Amino acid sequence: MGIDWSSLFTLHNLSNLIDILVVWLIIYELIMLLRGTRAVQLLRGIIVIIIAKIASWYLGLTMVSWILDQIINWGVIGCIIIFQPEIRRGLEKLGRGSVFRSTQNQDEKAERMIKALDGAIQYMSKRRIGALITIQMHTGLEEYIETGIKLDADISSQLLINIFIPNTPLHDGAVIIKDDKIAAAAAYLPLSQSNLIPKELGTRHRAAVGISEVSDALTIVISEETGEVSITRNNELLRGMTQEDYLKYLRSQLIPREHPNQHQTIVTRAISFFQKHFGGDK
């Protein structure tokens, strides 16, 4: 007995599929929005409370269930107060449309940033000007941005060079780049206490390793003693990088590997599937 494709691929079923895809996209974007922020820990805590609530209900633990109910009821208000900055930033992103930005636009911005970084690195490395540049990835760096001088400036090699020129007000500390902007200069980063860091490396390198221990940020260090270029990320220190080395590494970390827009790909495949099986012979 054959399958009745005409009854399966109906307008109603297509509407349901689109409905599921839209809900999936919303959930996906929320996860991407929360990833790397304090809200991730909150989400884990909520999951634990929900599991405990189900277990207490199943085991008949009346008092425990009542306490968990109170935590849930008051926790909603508490979360709104505690995570007000994250909620505000999320709504701002949604209002600017940056949540659904295209991958091609991301690639272009990343290339411009890499070009600006390259120009600054080459200039400062040859002249042995010390520098510390941290690029925010997924983990938020707000607490470190607040320790510096906020700039919110477009990234350019000239500005980066000017910031790190010795004996200027901003040359001490780190530049933090966030959302394709120089968010702050003269920021303080946590110093690593690791004994694996070579003794000849100074405070800049310890700060670069330190921020890599507490976040997934990518940090570029230029030694003022030797002009050596180093990069840290995920508690890894890469030393003595040539121009070719760091450009290749920056592109691999900052430019998305999947060039087609993921959302468009999913929708396109769904439409093509329905056209093939429901559109009929032409």
N, C-alpha and C positions, 0 to 999 in steps of 0.2 A: 504494500500500500504506500503510495507516494505521499510526500509532504505537501500540504496545500500552502504554498508560499504566499499566495494572495491574501489568505486570512492571517498569516503571521506578520507580514509587512504592511500594516495598515497605518493610517494617519494617527490613530490613537497610540499605537505602539511607538511610532516615531516621536510623538510628543512626550511619551514617558521616557524614552531614551535621552532626549534633549534635557528633560527635567533632571535625570540622574547625572548627566554630564555637567550641568550648571552647578548642582549641589557639590559634586566632586571638585570642581574648580574652586568653589568658595572655600571648601575645607582645605584644599591644597594651598591656596593663597594665605589662609589664616596660619597654617603650619609654617610656611615660609616667613610670614611676618613675625611669628613668635620665636622662630628658631634663633638661638644665640642670645636671648634676653632672659631676664629673671623670670619671665612668665613661664618658661619651660619647667623650672623647678616647681612653680605653682601648679602647673598642669599635672606633674607627677604626684604632688601631694593630693590633688583632687581625686586622681585615680585611686590612690591608696585609701582615701576616706570612703569612696564609693564601694570599693571592695570590702572594707571593714563594715560598712552599713549593710551590704547584702549578707555578709557572714553573720552579723549580729541578728538580723531578721530571721535568717535560716535556722540559727541555733537557739532562738528565743531569748536572747539577752536583752531584756527590756530596758534596763538602765543604760547600758552601752548604746543601744539604739537611740534612746532619747537624747543622750549627750551628743551623739553624732548629728542628730537632727538640728540641735541648737548650733553646732559648728557650721553646718551647711547653711542654715538660715542667716546667721550673722556674717558668715564668711563672704557672701556675695557683696555685701556693703563694704567689708574690709578690703576685698580685692580691688574694688573700684577706687578706693582711697589710696591704697598702697601703690597700685600700678597706673595711677592717673597719667604720669608722663608717657608710659608706653602706649596707653590708649590714645592719648593726644597725637603722638607721632604716627600711630597707625592710621588715624582718621585724616591727618594731614597728607600722608602718602596716598591714601585713597582719593582724596580731593584733587591732588596733583596728577592722578592717573599713573603714578610711578609703579604701582603694584602690578599693573598689566602692561608694563613697557616691553618693547620688542627686544629680542636677543640681538638683532642687528644694531640697534641703538646702543645697547650695552657694549658691543664689540667696538664701535666707533669711539665711545667715551673711554674705554680701557686703552685703546691704541693711543689716543691723545695724551692720556695720563702717563703711559709708558714712555712716550716720546719726551714729555716734559721731565720725567724722572731721569731719563737717559742723559739729557742735556745737562741737568744739574749735577748728576753723579760724575760725568766726565770732567766738568769744570772743577768741581771740588776735589776730586780724587787726584788730579794732576797737580793741584796747588796745596794738597794736604790740608784741606779744610774739614774739620770734624763735623759729622752730621748724623742725625738719628731721625729716621722717617718711618712712621708706623702707619700701615694701611689697614683700616677696619675691614674685616671680612664678614663673618656671620655673627660673631659674639660682639655685643655692644660694648663700647669703650667710653660711655658717657662719664663715668666716675673719674677717668683719667683726663678727658677733655676739660672737665670742670677745673682741674688743677692748673691749666695753662691760660694763655691769652686767646680768647675766642676771636677768630678771623672770618670764617665762612667765606673764603675767597676762592676764586677760580685757580686751578692748578697751572702754574707756569714755571719753567726752569729759572727764569729771572727772579721770580719771587722766592723760590726755594733757596737759591744762591744767596740772595740778599738777607734772608732770615738767619743763615748760618755764618755769615761773615763775622769773624772774631770781634769782640768788644762792642757788639751791638746789643740792644736790650733783649732781643729774642733768641740769641744764638745758643744759650744754655737750655738744655731740655730737649724734648722731642716735638717734632711736627706730627700731628695726627690727621690723616686723610680719611674722610667719611663721605660716602655718597658723592664721589667725584668732586669733592671740595676740600680745601685745606680748612679743617674745622678749628684747629687750635695750634698755637706754637708755644714753645717754652713749657711744655707739659711734663709732668713728672710720671715716670713709669716705675713699676716695682722692680727692685734689684734682686737678681737671682742669688741664692746662697749656695749654688751648686759648686762642689769641689772639682768638677770635671772641666770647668772653664779655665783655659790656660792663664797662668799668672801674669803674662805680659799684656793681657787684654784689660782695658780700663772700665770705667763706669758705664760708658755708652754701650759696650758689648754686654755687660751684666744686666743693664736695663733692657736691652733687646731680647736677651734670653729670658729675663724675668717676665716680660709681657707675653712671650710665647708659652710660658708655663701656665698662665692663667686665662689665656684666650687663644683663638685661632688666627690672630692678627699676623700680618706679614710685615716684617721690619727690616729696613735697609740701614746698614751702619757703614760710615766712612771713617777710617782711622786718621786722626790728625798727625800721628807719628809716621805712618808709612803710606797713607793714601789707599790702603787696602779696602776693597769693597766686600762686605759680608752681608748675608741675609739670614734671618731667623724666622722659623715658623714651626709650630707644633713641637716645641722643645728641641729643635734641631738647629745647629749653627753651621752655616755653609761659609767657609772662609776663602779668601783669595780668588774671588770670582772675576773673570774677565768680562769685557763688555758683551761678548757673545754669550757667555754663561748666564749672566743675570738677565739679559733680554729674553733669552729662551725660557728661563725660569719664571719671570714675571708674566710672560704671555701664557704659559701653561697654568698659572694660578689665577690670573685675573680675567682671562677671556674664556667664556663658556665653551666647553668642548662640543656640546650639541648645538650646532648653529641654527637648525630649523626651530621655530617657536614651538614649544611642546604643546601648548594649548591648541594652536592652529592645526598641528599635525593630528591630534586626536579627533578634532571636529571634522577635518578633511577626510580622514579615513572612514569616519562614521557616515558622512554624506556619500562618499564613493561606494560604500557597502550597500547603502539603500538604493542608490542609482543603479547599481549592477543587478540587484535581486528584485527591486520593486519597480524600477523604471520601465521594464518591458523591453522588448526587442525594437530596435530602431530600423 
